[in-house]
Amino acid sequence: MFKCPHCNQRTFSFRTKLSLKPNKLFVPRKTAICKSCKKTVSVPYWSIIIEMCCFVAFVIAASSYMDYRNKIDVALAITFGFTIYMVSYLLIVPLIKWKE
Ligand SMILES: [Zn+2]
């Protein structure tokens, strides 16, 4: 569980954190409400960059090493990309206070 930046209670699950999106051009913002203090949290704008890097890395890896006819290769590449994305979200991206 992750700490709420408002009240310091561990009220956010990893799944909730993963679903959060900062407000950017093509991506609709997604926030979460703390169960304890009912305040809104989100993730910083730069979490988009991490997401993009994962996607680009995945595309590069996929186009150079992957045999698209091999379904296991495709599944592995997707799993790999998604795992990196989740780990970076878990370790790097903090929850921040969101002010409407
Ligand atoms: Zn809270």
py3Dmol code that shows the C-alpha trace and the ligand (Angstrom):
import py3Dmol

protein = """\
ATOM      1  CA  MET A   1       0.000   0.000   0.000  1.00  0.00           C
ATOM      2  CA  PHE A   2       1.076   3.551  -0.692  1.00  0.00           C
ATOM      3  CA  LYS A   3       0.926   6.525   1.621  1.00  0.00           C
ATOM      4  CA  CYS A   4      -1.516   9.310   0.987  1.00  0.00           C
ATOM      5  CA  PRO A   5       0.417  12.592   0.549  1.00  0.00           C
ATOM      6  CA  HIS A   6      -2.271  14.428   2.519  1.00  0.00           C
ATOM      7  CA  CYS A   7      -2.754  12.316   5.620  1.00  0.00           C
ATOM      8  CA  ASN A   8       0.144   9.813   5.470  1.00  0.00           C
ATOM      9  CA  GLN A   9      -2.171   6.818   5.791  1.00  0.00           C
ATOM     10  CA  ARG A  10      -1.458   3.830   3.597  1.00  0.00           C
ATOM     11  CA  THR A  11      -4.715   3.932   1.704  1.00  0.00           C
ATOM     12  CA  PHE A  12      -3.719   3.450  -1.936  1.00  0.00           C
ATOM     13  CA  SER A  13      -3.202   0.060  -3.528  1.00  0.00           C
ATOM     14  CA  PHE A  14      -0.657  -0.490  -6.265  1.00  0.00           C
ATOM     15  CA  ARG A  15      -3.476  -1.042  -8.715  1.00  0.00           C
ATOM     16  CA  THR A  16      -4.958   2.349  -7.899  1.00  0.00           C
ATOM     17  CA  LYS A  17      -1.563   3.959  -8.327  1.00  0.00           C
ATOM     18  CA  LEU A  18      -1.072   2.305 -11.709  1.00  0.00           C
ATOM     19  CA  SER A  19      -4.408   3.626 -12.905  1.00  0.00           C
ATOM     20  CA  LEU A  20      -3.507   7.233 -12.108  1.00  0.00           C
ATOM     21  CA  LYS A  21      -2.690   9.529 -15.003  1.00  0.00           C
ATOM     22  CA  PRO A  22      -1.436  13.095 -15.007  1.00  0.00           C
ATOM     23  CA  ASN A  23      -3.266  15.664 -17.091  1.00  0.00           C
ATOM     24  CA  LYS A  24      -1.597  15.853 -20.496  1.00  0.00           C
ATOM     25  CA  LEU A  25      -2.612  16.596 -24.063  1.00  0.00           C
ATOM     26  CA  PHE A  26      -3.663  13.166 -25.240  1.00  0.00           C
ATOM     27  CA  VAL A  27      -4.180  11.492 -21.925  1.00  0.00           C
ATOM     28  CA  PRO A  28      -7.223  12.168 -19.790  1.00  0.00           C
ATOM     29  CA  ARG A  29      -6.316  12.875 -16.199  1.00  0.00           C
ATOM     30  CA  LYS A  30      -7.178  10.236 -13.667  1.00  0.00           C
ATOM     31  CA  THR A  31      -7.091  10.855  -9.946  1.00  0.00           C
ATOM     32  CA  ALA A  32      -7.978   8.880  -6.857  1.00  0.00           C
ATOM     33  CA  ILE A  33      -9.686   9.832  -3.621  1.00  0.00           C
ATOM     34  CA  CYS A  34      -8.092   8.894  -0.312  1.00  0.00           C
ATOM     35  CA  LYS A  35     -10.297   6.553   1.714  1.00  0.00           C
ATOM     36  CA  SER A  36      -9.143   8.158   4.917  1.00  0.00           C
ATOM     37  CA  CYS A  37      -9.129  11.918   4.313  1.00  0.00           C
ATOM     38  CA  LYS A  38     -11.239  12.084   1.098  1.00  0.00           C
ATOM     39  CA  LYS A  39      -8.696  14.298  -0.616  1.00  0.00           C
ATOM     40  CA  THR A  40      -7.571  13.886  -4.212  1.00  0.00           C
ATOM     41  CA  VAL A  41      -4.197  12.503  -5.245  1.00  0.00           C
ATOM     42  CA  SER A  42      -2.562  12.040  -8.615  1.00  0.00           C
ATOM     43  CA  VAL A  43       0.871  11.400 -10.108  1.00  0.00           C
ATOM     44  CA  PRO A  44       3.351  14.028 -11.401  1.00  0.00           C
ATOM     45  CA  TYR A  45       3.432  15.003 -15.080  1.00  0.00           C
ATOM     46  CA  TRP A  46       6.757  13.316 -15.681  1.00  0.00           C
ATOM     47  CA  SER A  47       5.268   9.885 -15.072  1.00  0.00           C
ATOM     48  CA  ILE A  48       4.119  10.247 -18.699  1.00  0.00           C
ATOM     49  CA  ILE A  49       7.778  10.242 -19.757  1.00  0.00           C
ATOM     50  CA  ILE A  50       8.367   6.923 -18.013  1.00  0.00           C
ATOM     51  CA  GLU A  51       5.343   5.521 -19.743  1.00  0.00           C
ATOM     52  CA  MET A  52       6.585   6.761 -23.119  1.00  0.00           C
ATOM     53  CA  CYS A  53      10.107   5.399 -22.547  1.00  0.00           C
ATOM     54  CA  CYS A  54       8.664   1.964 -21.760  1.00  0.00           C
ATOM     55  CA  PHE A  55       6.565   2.093 -24.872  1.00  0.00           C
ATOM     56  CA  VAL A  56       9.456   3.196 -27.095  1.00  0.00           C
ATOM     57  CA  ALA A  57      11.775   0.562 -25.584  1.00  0.00           C
ATOM     58  CA  PHE A  58       9.106  -2.040 -26.206  1.00  0.00           C
ATOM     59  CA  VAL A  59       8.628  -0.989 -29.836  1.00  0.00           C
ATOM     60  CA  ILE A  60      12.384  -0.990 -30.487  1.00  0.00           C
ATOM     61  CA  ALA A  61      12.858  -4.379 -28.856  1.00  0.00           C
ATOM     62  CA  ALA A  62       9.848  -5.765 -30.652  1.00  0.00           C
ATOM     63  CA  SER A  63      10.842  -4.557 -34.091  1.00  0.00           C
ATOM     64  CA  SER A  64      14.452  -5.711 -33.905  1.00  0.00           C
ATOM     65  CA  TYR A  65      14.330  -8.991 -31.995  1.00  0.00           C
ATOM     66  CA  MET A  66      10.856 -10.326 -32.267  1.00  0.00           C
ATOM     67  CA  ASP A  67       9.406 -12.812 -34.668  1.00  0.00           C
ATOM     68  CA  TYR A  68       5.768 -11.778 -34.999  1.00  0.00           C
ATOM     69  CA  ARG A  69       4.741 -15.248 -36.128  1.00  0.00           C
ATOM     70  CA  ASN A  70       5.835 -16.596 -32.788  1.00  0.00           C
ATOM     71  CA  LYS A  71       3.038 -15.905 -30.284  1.00  0.00           C
ATOM     72  CA  ILE A  72       5.249 -16.711 -27.289  1.00  0.00           C
ATOM     73  CA  ASP A  73       7.711 -14.021 -28.373  1.00  0.00           C
ATOM     74  CA  VAL A  74       4.908 -11.492 -28.586  1.00  0.00           C
ATOM     75  CA  ALA A  75       3.494 -12.474 -25.200  1.00  0.00           C
ATOM     76  CA  LEU A  76       6.946 -12.299 -23.614  1.00  0.00           C
ATOM     77  CA  ALA A  77       7.647  -8.857 -25.062  1.00  0.00           C
ATOM     78  CA  ILE A  78       4.331  -7.510 -23.801  1.00  0.00           C
ATOM     79  CA  THR A  79       4.887  -9.021 -20.355  1.00  0.00           C
ATOM     80  CA  PHE A  80       8.418  -7.606 -20.261  1.00  0.00           C
ATOM     81  CA  GLY A  81       7.323  -4.099 -21.258  1.00  0.00           C
ATOM     82  CA  PHE A  82       4.471  -4.115 -18.784  1.00  0.00           C
ATOM     83  CA  THR A  83       6.671  -5.395 -15.965  1.00  0.00           C
ATOM     84  CA  ILE A  84       9.201  -2.590 -16.491  1.00  0.00           C
ATOM     85  CA  TYR A  85       6.355  -0.110 -16.557  1.00  0.00           C
ATOM     86  CA  MET A  86       4.905  -1.433 -13.303  1.00  0.00           C
ATOM     87  CA  VAL A  87       8.247  -1.567 -11.516  1.00  0.00           C
ATOM     88  CA  SER A  88       9.128   1.982 -12.551  1.00  0.00           C
ATOM     89  CA  TYR A  89       5.734   3.167 -11.343  1.00  0.00           C
ATOM     90  CA  LEU A  90       6.217   1.271  -8.113  1.00  0.00           C
ATOM     91  CA  LEU A  91       9.709   2.563  -7.372  1.00  0.00           C
ATOM     92  CA  ILE A  92      10.020   5.958  -9.031  1.00  0.00           C
ATOM     93  CA  VAL A  93       6.662   7.682  -9.368  1.00  0.00           C
ATOM     94  CA  PRO A  94       5.367   9.282  -6.155  1.00  0.00           C
ATOM     95  CA  LEU A  95       1.776  10.087  -5.272  1.00  0.00           C
ATOM     96  CA  ILE A  96       1.201  13.829  -5.123  1.00  0.00           C
ATOM     97  CA  LYS A  97      -1.456  16.106  -3.733  1.00  0.00           C
ATOM     98  CA  TRP A  98      -3.908  17.162  -6.377  1.00  0.00           C
ATOM     99  CA  LYS A  99      -5.439  20.615  -6.272  1.00  0.00           C
ATOM    100  CA  GLU A 100      -8.509  21.091  -8.406  1.00  0.00           C
TER     101      GLU A 100
END
"""
ligand_1 = """\
1
ZN
Zn -5.414 10.802 2.838
"""
view = py3Dmol.view(width=600, height=400)
view.addModel(protein, "pdb")
view.setStyle({"model": 0}, {"cartoon": {"style": "trace"}})
view.addModel(ligand_1, "xyz")
view.setStyle({"model": 1}, {"stick": {}})
view.zoomTo()
view.show()
